[in-house]
Amino acid sequence: MKKKKKRIVVKSISFIVLFPLLYVLFLGWQAFSEKSFDVAGIVLISGVLMFLAEYISLKRSYAKNKELLD
């Protein structure tokens, strides 16, 4: 379970870091600097929602598997 939690955290953080970098790469620095707060907000909200969705799914799966073993 700890290994999967760590993987979820790493996946969410890597999304939060990589998305702005790819945004700058494809649309250029000027487009990013004009909309930096918009992009940052979208990235943070998306990263947090992705983390929560996967974490809740992991918890439910863990509880269901534990229940099946009992």
VMD Tcl script that builds the backbone (N, CA, C; Angstrom):
set m [mol new atoms 210]
animate dup $m
set s [atomselect $m all]
$s set {name element resname resid chain x y z} {
  {N N MET 1 A 0.826 -1.193 0.000}
  {CA C MET 1 A 0.000 0.000 0.000}
  {C C MET 1 A 0.874 1.263 0.000}
  {N N LYS 2 A 1.948 1.252 0.791}
  {CA C LYS 2 A 2.823 2.421 0.848}
  {C C LYS 2 A 3.483 2.688 -0.498}
  {N N LYS 3 A 3.822 1.624 -1.192}
  {CA C LYS 3 A 4.463 1.757 -2.501}
  {C C LYS 3 A 3.505 2.428 -3.490}
  {N N LYS 4 A 2.239 2.031 -3.446}
  {CA C LYS 4 A 1.251 2.626 -4.352}
  {C C LYS 4 A 0.962 4.068 -3.982}
  {N N LYS 5 A 0.938 4.385 -2.688}
  {CA C LYS 5 A 0.737 5.778 -2.255}
  {C C LYS 5 A 1.866 6.652 -2.782}
  {N N LYS 6 A 3.087 6.148 -2.649}
  {CA C LYS 6 A 4.244 6.905 -3.126}
  {C C LYS 6 A 4.159 7.123 -4.631}
  {N N ARG 7 A 3.725 6.088 -5.355}
  {CA C ARG 7 A 3.606 6.204 -6.806}
  {C C ARG 7 A 2.547 7.234 -7.204}
  {N N ILE 8 A 1.456 7.292 -6.452}
  {CA C ILE 8 A 0.416 8.283 -6.722}
  {C C ILE 8 A 0.952 9.689 -6.498}
  {N N VAL 9 A 1.693 9.886 -5.415}
  {CA C VAL 9 A 2.263 11.208 -5.116}
  {C C VAL 9 A 3.252 11.613 -6.208}
  {N N VAL 10 A 4.128 10.699 -6.598}
  {CA C VAL 10 A 5.130 10.999 -7.631}
  {C C VAL 10 A 4.448 11.328 -8.956}
  {N N LYS 11 A 3.416 10.578 -9.292}
  {CA C LYS 11 A 2.683 10.814 -10.540}
  {C C LYS 11 A 2.031 12.202 -10.548}
  {N N SER 12 A 1.420 12.575 -9.435}
  {CA C SER 12 A 0.762 13.882 -9.345}
  {C C SER 12 A 1.775 15.024 -9.404}
  {N N ILE 13 A 2.867 14.875 -8.678}
  {CA C ILE 13 A 3.897 15.921 -8.682}
  {C C ILE 13 A 4.543 16.038 -10.056}
  {N N SER 14 A 4.799 14.906 -10.702}
  {CA C SER 14 A 5.403 14.980 -12.030}
  {C C SER 14 A 4.461 15.652 -13.030}
  {N N PHE 15 A 3.157 15.438 -12.892}
  {CA C PHE 15 A 2.203 16.139 -13.754}
  {C C PHE 15 A 2.272 17.641 -13.509}
  {N N ILE 16 A 2.317 18.028 -12.224}
  {CA C ILE 16 A 2.347 19.455 -11.873}
  {C C ILE 16 A 3.617 20.113 -12.402}
  {N N VAL 17 A 4.704 19.393 -12.458}
  {CA C VAL 17 A 5.968 19.954 -12.951}
  {C C VAL 17 A 6.047 19.910 -14.475}
  {N N LEU 18 A 5.645 18.793 -15.068}
  {CA C LEU 18 A 5.821 18.628 -16.509}
  {C C LEU 18 A 4.839 19.428 -17.357}
  {N N PHE 19 A 3.617 19.591 -16.904}
  {CA C PHE 19 A 2.627 20.300 -17.716}
  {C C PHE 19 A 3.066 21.732 -18.052}
  {N N PRO 20 A 3.486 22.543 -17.066}
  {CA C PRO 20 A 3.947 23.893 -17.437}
  {C C PRO 20 A 5.166 23.885 -18.361}
  {N N LEU 21 A 6.071 22.921 -18.157}
  {CA C LEU 21 A 7.247 22.848 -19.032}
  {C C LEU 21 A 6.845 22.540 -20.468}
  {N N LEU 22 A 5.923 21.602 -20.637}
  {CA C LEU 22 A 5.452 21.279 -21.985}
  {C C LEU 22 A 4.649 22.428 -22.586}
  {N N TYR 23 A 3.911 23.144 -21.752}
  {CA C TYR 23 A 3.157 24.310 -22.208}
  {C C TYR 23 A 4.111 25.354 -22.792}
  {N N VAL 24 A 5.191 25.619 -22.068}
  {CA C VAL 24 A 6.191 26.583 -22.540}
  {C C VAL 24 A 6.855 26.059 -23.818}
  {N N LEU 25 A 7.159 24.787 -23.856}
  {CA C LEU 25 A 7.829 24.198 -25.011}
  {C C LEU 25 A 6.982 24.325 -26.277}
  {N N PHE 26 A 5.685 24.053 -26.167}
  {CA C PHE 26 A 4.830 24.062 -27.353}
  {C C PHE 26 A 4.271 25.438 -27.705}
  {N N LEU 27 A 3.970 26.261 -26.704}
  {CA C LEU 27 A 3.354 27.557 -26.998}
  {C C LEU 27 A 4.286 28.745 -26.810}
  {N N GLY 28 A 5.445 28.524 -26.243}
  {CA C GLY 28 A 6.409 29.598 -26.081}
  {C C GLY 28 A 6.295 30.294 -24.741}
  {N N TRP 29 A 7.386 30.963 -24.387}
  {CA C TRP 29 A 7.463 31.631 -23.089}
  {C C TRP 29 A 6.493 32.796 -22.992}
  {N N GLN 30 A 6.308 33.521 -24.070}
  {CA C GLN 30 A 5.442 34.693 -24.032}
  {C C GLN 30 A 3.992 34.291 -23.725}
  {N N ALA 31 A 3.515 33.246 -24.345}
  {CA C ALA 31 A 2.152 32.769 -24.079}
  {C C ALA 31 A 2.024 32.328 -22.629}
  {N N PHE 32 A 3.087 31.701 -22.095}
  {CA C PHE 32 A 3.053 31.246 -20.704}
  {C C PHE 32 A 3.083 32.432 -19.745}
  {N N SER 33 A 3.919 33.418 -20.032}
  {CA C SER 33 A 4.039 34.554 -19.114}
  {C C SER 33 A 2.758 35.380 -19.069}
  {N N GLU 34 A 2.022 35.415 -20.181}
  {CA C GLU 34 A 0.756 36.158 -20.194}
  {C C GLU 34 A -0.334 35.445 -19.397}
  {N N LYS 35 A -0.285 34.118 -19.394}
  {CA C LYS 35 A -1.338 33.343 -18.740}
  {C C LYS 35 A -0.784 32.483 -17.605}
  {N N SER 36 A 0.274 32.924 -16.966}
  {CA C SER 36 A 0.941 32.073 -15.978}
  {C C SER 36 A 0.039 31.725 -14.796}
  {N N PHE 37 A -0.764 32.693 -14.314}
  {CA C PHE 37 A -1.646 32.392 -13.188}
  {C C PHE 37 A -2.760 31.436 -13.593}
  {N N ASP 38 A -3.267 31.600 -14.804}
  {CA C ASP 38 A -4.303 30.683 -15.293}
  {C C ASP 38 A -3.761 29.262 -15.413}
  {N N VAL 39 A -2.591 29.147 -16.011}
  {CA C VAL 39 A -1.981 27.834 -16.189}
  {C C VAL 39 A -1.652 27.210 -14.835}
  {N N ALA 40 A -1.090 28.003 -13.934}
  {CA C ALA 40 A -0.738 27.490 -12.606}
  {C C ALA 40 A -1.983 27.010 -11.864}
  {N N GLY 41 A -3.060 27.756 -11.949}
  {CA C GLY 41 A -4.297 27.355 -11.284}
  {C C GLY 41 A -4.855 26.067 -11.845}
  {N N ILE 42 A -4.895 25.974 -13.153}
  {CA C ILE 42 A -5.413 24.763 -13.803}
  {C C ILE 42 A -4.540 23.561 -13.460}
  {N N VAL 43 A -3.231 23.740 -13.497}
  {CA C VAL 43 A -2.315 22.642 -13.211}
  {C C VAL 43 A -2.455 22.187 -11.761}
  {N N LEU 44 A -2.504 23.122 -10.821}
  {CA C LEU 44 A -2.629 22.738 -9.418}
  {C C LEU 44 A -3.949 22.047 -9.131}
  {N N ILE 45 A -5.023 22.593 -9.643}
  {CA C ILE 45 A -6.330 21.973 -9.423}
  {C C ILE 45 A -6.372 20.584 -10.056}
  {N N SER 46 A -5.868 20.462 -11.268}
  {CA C SER 46 A -5.849 19.159 -11.948}
  {C C SER 46 A -4.979 18.153 -11.199}
  {N N GLY 47 A -3.825 18.593 -10.741}
  {CA C GLY 47 A -2.930 17.704 -10.001}
  {C C GLY 47 A -3.541 17.222 -8.701}
  {N N VAL 48 A -4.187 18.144 -7.972}
  {CA C VAL 48 A -4.823 17.772 -6.706}
  {C C VAL 48 A -6.002 16.838 -6.954}
  {N N LEU 49 A -6.819 17.139 -7.959}
  {CA C LEU 49 A -7.956 16.264 -8.270}
  {C C LEU 49 A -7.488 14.881 -8.726}
  {N N MET 50 A -6.427 14.839 -9.510}
  {CA C MET 50 A -5.884 13.556 -9.945}
  {C C MET 50 A -5.395 12.760 -8.737}
  {N N PHE 51 A -4.689 13.426 -7.819}
  {CA C PHE 51 A -4.204 12.760 -6.614}
  {C C PHE 51 A -5.365 12.232 -5.778}
  {N N LEU 52 A -6.365 13.068 -5.541}
  {CA C LEU 52 A -7.504 12.654 -4.722}
  {C C LEU 52 A -8.261 11.481 -5.348}
  {N N ALA 53 A -8.486 11.541 -6.643}
  {CA C ALA 53 A -9.217 10.460 -7.314}
  {C C ALA 53 A -8.469 9.136 -7.191}
  {N N GLU 54 A -7.174 9.158 -7.426}
  {CA C GLU 54 A -6.401 7.922 -7.348}
  {C C GLU 54 A -6.253 7.434 -5.909}
  {N N TYR 55 A -6.113 8.352 -4.966}
  {CA C TYR 55 A -5.974 7.979 -3.563}
  {C C TYR 55 A -7.272 7.363 -3.029}
  {N N ILE 56 A -8.393 7.966 -3.371}
  {CA C ILE 56 A -9.688 7.424 -2.945}
  {C C ILE 56 A -9.909 6.050 -3.572}
  {N N SER 57 A -9.555 5.908 -4.833}
  {CA C SER 57 A -9.679 4.619 -5.511}
  {C C SER 57 A -8.814 3.565 -4.824}
  {N N LEU 58 A -7.603 3.927 -4.454}
  {CA C LEU 58 A -6.710 3.004 -3.762}
  {C C LEU 58 A -7.286 2.594 -2.413}
  {N N LYS 59 A -7.813 3.555 -1.668}
  {CA C LYS 59 A -8.409 3.255 -0.361}
  {C C LYS 59 A -9.582 2.295 -0.502}
  {N N ARG 60 A -10.447 2.558 -1.470}
  {CA C ARG 60 A -11.607 1.689 -1.678}
  {C C ARG 60 A -11.165 0.287 -2.079}
  {N N SER 61 A -10.206 0.203 -2.967}
  {CA C SER 61 A -9.707 -1.091 -3.418}
  {C C SER 61 A -9.075 -1.854 -2.261}
  {N N TYR 62 A -8.308 -1.168 -1.442}
  {CA C TYR 62 A -7.667 -1.784 -0.289}
  {C C TYR 62 A -8.718 -2.307 0.692}
  {N N ALA 63 A -9.735 -1.497 0.958}
  {CA C ALA 63 A -10.794 -1.908 1.886}
  {C C ALA 63 A -11.566 -3.108 1.334}
  {N N LYS 64 A -11.855 -3.088 0.043}
  {CA C LYS 64 A -12.593 -4.196 -0.568}
  {C C LYS 64 A -11.770 -5.491 -0.544}
  {N N ASN 65 A -10.488 -5.395 -0.846}
  {CA C ASN 65 A -9.620 -6.575 -0.806}
  {C C ASN 65 A -9.483 -7.104 0.608}
  {N N LYS 66 A -9.370 -6.210 1.575}
  {CA C LYS 66 A -9.259 -6.607 2.970}
  {C C LYS 66 A -10.540 -7.328 3.403}
  {N N GLU 67 A -11.690 -6.800 2.961}
  {CA C GLU 67 A -12.974 -7.410 3.296}
  {C C GLU 67 A -13.093 -8.800 2.676}
  {N N LEU 68 A -12.611 -8.973 1.471}
  {CA C LEU 68 A -12.672 -10.271 0.805}
  {C C LEU 68 A -11.809 -11.323 1.493}
  {N N LEU 69 A -10.698 -10.872 2.061}
  {CA C LEU 69 A -9.798 -11.797 2.750}
  {C C LEU 69 A -10.338 -12.252 4.089}
  {N N ASP 70 A -11.207 -11.459 4.694}
  {CA C ASP 70 A -11.776 -11.811 6.012}
  {C C ASP 70 A -12.858 -12.821 5.923}
}
mol reanalyze $m
mol bondsrecalc $m
mol representation Tube
mol addrep $m
